[in-house]
Amino acid sequence: MISLVIGILIIVVVGAILFWVIDKFCTDARLAYLLKILVVLVCLGAIISRLLPILGYPSYF
């Protein structure tokens, strides 16, 4: 269980770092917005894939 929490925290920290990188280096506002949406979706997918085995669904990855 502790490894699950650590894994989720790592995903959140990586997502926050990517948000900072996008804010710092992306000059176009629309591109930055789309990249942030992409980061959120990828992070949510990674978190959900870690939670699926605990919820009783098989993990295919």
Buried (B, 14 or more C-beta within 10 A) or exposed (E): EEEEEEBBEEBEEBBEEBBEEBEEEBEEEEEBEEBBEEBEEBBEEBBEBBBBEEEEEEEEE
